[in-house]
Amino acid sequence: MTDIATAGTFPLGHRRVTRLGYGAMQLAGPGVFGPPKDRAAAIAVLREAVAQGVDHIDTSDFYGPHVTNQLIRTALHPYPDDLVIVTKVGALRGPDASWNPAFSAEALTQAVHDNLRNLGVDVLDVVNLRLMFDVHGPAEGAIEAPLTVLAELQNRGLIRQIGLSNATRRQVAEGRRITEIVCVQNQYNLAHRGDDALIDELAATGTAYVPFFPLGGFSPLQSTALSAVAARLGATPMQVALAWLLRRAPHILLIPGTSSVAHLRENLAAATLTLPEDVIAELDRIGAASERG
């Protein structure tokens, strides 16, 4: 068993979680659409994650759709008392597997109820509003109307805490004027450093930042540089990328995803990987040319 507790903990809303969690997106079929190729293997990954000490699972009812939440319920319900399940609303999948905005009050309310039903819970721990002004990355747009819907559902006792996903700094500030924002979930990694300023702002307020795609957006040259560092350390590129994120700031919570128990164990082992200062400097150079927010 990997001692992921060495990664430390940080508050996620009303709960404190281990900084190395698990993202369930890859448990759905290709393109995050349809059922998994091996349902038993998917269930085994979820159970192994919890057995390894993971107490933060990220999901959404639009993964599949419905697939990952139903797998989580099958594998883990009744849930351990310390398990925090974070979900997302704000998108719908088309029959062609497209990702479509779903910001209306009716769509958001239905999504919350779908998550409740498929996860088998009476209240959702954390719901992130996934912003869809640009499906590929953060883009400006008013969020008051959809976020107010979630705040009303929170007041009704269906949601404990609210976060934002795919959000800009301006949207985070707007969101805070409406309700407490307990986490921000955006793409960020060694090569994709546009959220550096936002991360520092969130640190000052004790707000969790949850990066996704730890190896996403790398150029071939950047991937080669990361692989060379990993080889010297006797680690995988993913382990090095995750260890760098853990070191980047203490309020960063990781949710690497996989559909393989072996890869899950490899990813969680990043908690114990130490990066020497010269390696940190080398890794920082990978993203040196990236645009900073």
C-alpha positions as CSV (number, residue, x, y, z in Angstrom):
1,M,0.0,0.0,0.0
2,T,1.3,3.4,-1.0
3,D,1.5,6.0,1.9
4,I,-0.4,8.8,0.1
5,A,-0.7,10.5,3.5
6,T,2.8,11.8,2.8
7,A,1.2,14.2,0.3
8,G,-0.4,16.0,3.1
9,T,-4.0,17.2,3.4
10,F,-5.9,20.4,2.6
11,P,-9.5,21.6,3.3
12,L,-12.0,21.0,0.5
13,G,-15.0,22.9,1.7
14,H,-16.2,21.5,5.0
15,R,-13.9,18.5,4.8
16,R,-10.1,18.0,4.9
17,V,-8.9,15.6,2.2
18,T,-5.6,13.9,1.2
19,R,-4.0,16.0,-1.5
20,L,-3.7,13.0,-3.9
21,G,-7.2,11.9,-5.0
22,Y,-8.7,10.1,-8.0
23,G,-10.6,11.3,-11.1
24,A,-13.2,8.9,-12.4
25,M,-13.6,10.3,-15.9
26,Q,-11.5,7.5,-17.6
27,L,-13.8,4.8,-16.2
28,A,-16.4,5.6,-18.9
29,G,-16.0,4.4,-22.5
30,P,-13.9,5.9,-25.3
31,G,-14.3,9.7,-25.4
32,V,-15.9,9.6,-21.9
33,F,-19.0,8.1,-23.6
34,G,-20.8,4.9,-23.0
35,P,-19.9,2.0,-20.7
36,P,-16.4,0.8,-19.9
37,K,-14.9,-2.0,-21.8
38,D,-14.4,-3.9,-18.6
39,R,-16.9,-3.1,-15.9
40,A,-15.3,-5.3,-13.3
41,A,-11.9,-3.7,-13.8
42,A,-13.5,-0.2,-13.4
43,I,-15.1,-1.3,-10.1
44,A,-11.8,-2.7,-9.0
45,V,-10.0,0.6,-9.6
46,L,-12.5,2.5,-7.5
47,R,-12.2,0.0,-4.6
48,E,-8.4,0.0,-4.8
49,A,-8.3,3.8,-4.7
50,V,-10.2,3.8,-1.4
51,A,-8.1,0.9,-0.1
52,Q,-5.0,3.0,-0.8
53,G,-6.3,5.9,1.3
54,V,-8.0,8.1,-1.4
55,D,-10.7,10.2,0.2
56,H,-11.5,12.5,-2.7
57,I,-13.1,11.3,-5.9
58,D,-13.9,13.6,-8.8
59,T,-16.8,12.6,-11.1
60,S,-19.8,14.0,-13.0
61,D,-23.1,12.5,-14.2
62,F,-22.2,13.7,-17.7
63,Y,-19.3,11.2,-17.8
64,G,-20.9,8.4,-19.8
65,P,-23.4,10.0,-19.2
66,H,-24.4,8.4,-15.9
67,V,-21.7,5.7,-16.2
68,T,-19.1,6.8,-13.7
69,N,-21.6,7.8,-11.0
70,Q,-23.3,4.4,-11.3
71,L,-19.9,2.7,-11.1
72,I,-19.0,4.6,-8.0
73,R,-22.2,3.7,-6.3
74,T,-21.8,0.0,-7.2
75,A,-18.2,-0.1,-6.1
76,L,-18.3,2.0,-2.9
77,H,-21.9,2.5,-1.6
78,P,-22.4,2.8,1.4
79,Y,-19.6,5.3,1.3
80,P,-16.8,5.5,3.9
81,D,-17.5,8.4,6.3
82,D,-14.3,10.2,5.2
83,L,-14.9,10.0,1.4
84,V,-15.7,13.3,-0.4
85,I,-17.2,12.9,-3.8
86,V,-17.0,16.0,-6.0
87,T,-19.2,16.3,-9.1
88,K,-19.9,18.7,-11.9
89,V,-22.9,20.2,-13.7
90,G,-23.3,22.6,-16.5
91,A,-22.9,20.3,-19.5
92,L,-24.9,17.6,-21.4
93,R,-23.7,15.0,-23.8
94,G,-25.3,14.8,-27.2
95,P,-26.0,11.4,-28.9
96,D,-22.9,12.0,-31.0
97,A,-20.8,12.3,-27.7
98,S,-20.6,16.1,-28.1
99,W,-20.3,18.3,-25.0
100,N,-23.0,20.9,-24.9
101,P,-23.7,23.7,-22.4
102,A,-26.6,23.1,-20.0
103,F,-26.9,26.3,-17.9
104,S,-30.7,26.7,-17.6
105,A,-32.3,26.5,-14.2
106,E,-34.2,23.4,-15.4
107,A,-31.0,21.7,-16.7
108,L,-29.0,22.4,-13.6
109,T,-31.7,21.3,-11.3
110,Q,-32.1,18.1,-13.3
111,A,-28.4,17.5,-13.2
112,V,-28.2,17.8,-9.5
113,H,-31.1,15.3,-9.1
114,D,-29.4,13.0,-11.5
115,N,-26.2,13.1,-9.5
116,L,-28.1,12.5,-6.3
117,R,-29.9,9.5,-7.7
118,N,-27.0,7.8,-9.5
119,L,-24.6,8.3,-6.6
120,G,-27.2,7.2,-4.1
121,V,-26.9,10.1,-1.7
122,D,-29.3,12.7,-0.2
123,V,-26.9,15.6,-0.5
124,L,-23.9,16.2,-2.8
125,D,-20.6,17.0,-1.0
126,V,-19.3,19.5,-3.6
127,V,-20.8,20.5,-6.9
128,N,-18.6,22.4,-9.4
129,L,-20.3,24.5,-12.1
130,R,-18.5,23.5,-15.3
131,L,-18.4,26.7,-17.4
132,M,-18.9,26.0,-21.1
133,F,-18.3,29.4,-22.8
134,D,-15.5,27.5,-24.5
135,V,-15.4,23.8,-24.1
136,H,-11.6,23.7,-24.6
137,G,-10.6,26.2,-21.9
138,P,-11.7,29.1,-19.7
139,A,-13.5,32.0,-21.5
140,E,-15.2,35.0,-20.2
141,G,-19.0,35.0,-19.7
142,A,-21.5,35.9,-16.9
143,I,-22.1,33.2,-14.4
144,E,-24.5,34.9,-12.0
145,A,-27.6,33.1,-13.3
146,P,-26.4,29.5,-13.2
147,L,-24.5,29.9,-10.0
148,T,-27.5,31.4,-8.3
149,V,-29.5,28.3,-9.2
150,L,-26.8,26.1,-7.5
151,A,-26.8,28.4,-4.5
152,E,-30.6,28.0,-4.2
153,L,-30.2,24.2,-4.4
154,Q,-27.6,24.5,-1.7
155,N,-30.0,26.5,0.5
156,R,-32.5,23.6,0.0
157,G,-30.0,21.2,1.4
158,L,-29.2,19.3,-1.8
159,I,-25.6,20.6,-2.1
160,R,-23.1,21.2,0.7
161,Q,-20.4,23.2,-1.1
162,I,-20.0,24.8,-4.5
163,G,-16.9,25.2,-6.8
164,L,-16.1,26.3,-10.3
165,S,-14.5,24.4,-13.2
166,N,-13.0,25.9,-16.4
167,A,-13.1,29.3,-14.8
168,T,-11.3,32.6,-15.4
169,R,-10.0,34.8,-12.5
170,R,-12.8,37.3,-13.2
171,Q,-15.4,34.5,-13.0
172,V,-14.0,33.3,-9.7
173,A,-14.3,36.9,-8.3
174,E,-17.9,37.1,-9.7
175,G,-18.7,33.7,-8.1
176,R,-17.5,34.8,-4.7
177,R,-20.0,37.7,-4.7
178,I,-22.8,35.1,-5.1
179,T,-21.7,32.2,-2.8
180,E,-18.7,30.7,-1.2
181,I,-16.4,29.1,-3.8
182,V,-14.5,26.2,-2.1
183,C,-12.5,25.0,-5.1
184,V,-11.5,25.9,-8.7
185,Q,-10.8,23.1,-11.1
186,N,-8.9,24.0,-14.3
187,Q,-6.3,22.6,-16.6
188,Y,-2.9,23.2,-15.3
189,N,0.4,21.4,-15.4
190,L,4.1,21.8,-16.1
191,A,3.5,22.9,-19.7
192,H,0.2,24.7,-19.2
193,R,0.9,27.4,-16.7
194,G,-1.7,30.0,-17.5
195,D,-3.3,29.8,-14.1
196,D,-0.1,30.7,-12.1
197,A,-1.6,34.0,-10.9
198,L,-5.0,32.5,-10.1
199,I,-3.3,29.7,-8.1
200,D,-1.4,32.3,-6.0
201,E,-4.6,34.3,-5.4
202,L,-6.5,31.2,-4.2
203,A,-3.6,30.3,-1.9
204,A,-4.1,33.6,-0.2
205,T,-7.8,32.8,0.6
206,G,-7.2,29.1,1.4
207,T,-9.2,28.0,-1.5
208,A,-8.4,24.6,-3.1
209,Y,-7.2,24.4,-6.6
210,V,-7.7,21.2,-8.5
211,P,-5.7,20.8,-11.7
212,F,-6.7,18.3,-14.4
213,F,-4.8,16.8,-17.3
214,P,-1.4,16.7,-15.6
215,L,0.1,15.6,-18.9
216,G,-2.2,17.5,-21.2
217,G,-1.0,20.1,-23.8
218,F,2.6,19.0,-23.8
219,S,4.6,19.5,-27.0
220,P,6.8,16.6,-28.2
221,L,9.9,18.6,-27.0
222,Q,8.4,19.1,-23.6
223,S,7.3,15.5,-23.3
224,T,10.8,14.4,-24.2
225,A,12.3,16.7,-21.5
226,L,9.9,15.3,-18.9
227,S,10.6,11.7,-19.9
228,A,14.3,12.3,-19.5
229,V,13.9,13.7,-16.0
230,A,11.6,10.8,-15.1
231,A,14.2,8.2,-16.4
232,R,16.9,9.7,-14.2
233,L,14.7,9.6,-11.2
234,G,13.5,6.0,-11.9
235,A,10.0,7.2,-12.1
236,T,7.2,7.6,-14.7
237,P,6.6,10.9,-16.4
238,M,3.1,11.0,-14.7
239,Q,4.7,10.5,-11.3
240,V,7.1,13.4,-11.9
241,A,4.3,15.6,-13.2
242,L,2.2,14.9,-10.2
243,A,5.0,15.3,-7.7
244,W,5.8,18.7,-9.3
245,L,2.1,19.8,-8.8
246,L,2.2,18.7,-5.2
247,R,5.3,20.8,-4.6
248,R,3.9,23.8,-6.6
249,A,1.5,24.8,-3.7
250,P,0.0,23.2,-0.6
251,H,-3.6,24.0,-1.7
252,I,-3.3,22.0,-4.9
253,L,-5.4,18.8,-4.8
254,L,-4.7,16.2,-7.5
255,I,-7.3,13.9,-9.2
256,P,-5.3,11.8,-11.7
257,G,-7.5,9.4,-13.5
258,T,-6.9,5.9,-14.9
259,S,-8.9,2.7,-15.6
260,S,-6.0,0.5,-14.5
261,V,-5.2,-0.7,-11.0
262,A,-1.5,-0.9,-11.8
263,H,-1.5,2.7,-13.2
264,L,-3.5,3.8,-10.2
265,R,-0.8,2.5,-7.8
266,E,1.9,4.2,-9.9
267,N,0.1,7.5,-9.8
268,L,-0.5,7.4,-6.1
269,A,3.2,6.6,-5.5
270,A,3.9,10.1,-6.7
271,A,3.1,11.1,-3.1
272,T,6.4,9.7,-1.9
273,L,8.6,11.0,-4.8
274,T,11.1,13.6,-3.8
275,L,12.2,16.1,-6.5
276,P,15.7,17.6,-5.9
277,E,16.1,21.3,-6.4
278,D,18.0,21.0,-9.6
279,V,15.2,18.8,-11.0
280,I,12.6,21.4,-10.0
281,A,14.6,24.0,-11.8
282,E,14.8,21.8,-14.9
283,L,11.1,21.1,-14.8
284,D,10.2,24.7,-14.4
285,R,12.0,25.5,-17.6
286,I,9.6,23.2,-19.4
287,G,6.8,25.7,-18.8
288,A,9.0,28.8,-18.9
289,A,7.6,29.9,-22.3
290,S,4.0,29.3,-21.4
291,E,1.7,32.3,-21.1
292,R,1.1,33.3,-17.5
293,G,-2.3,34.5,-16.3
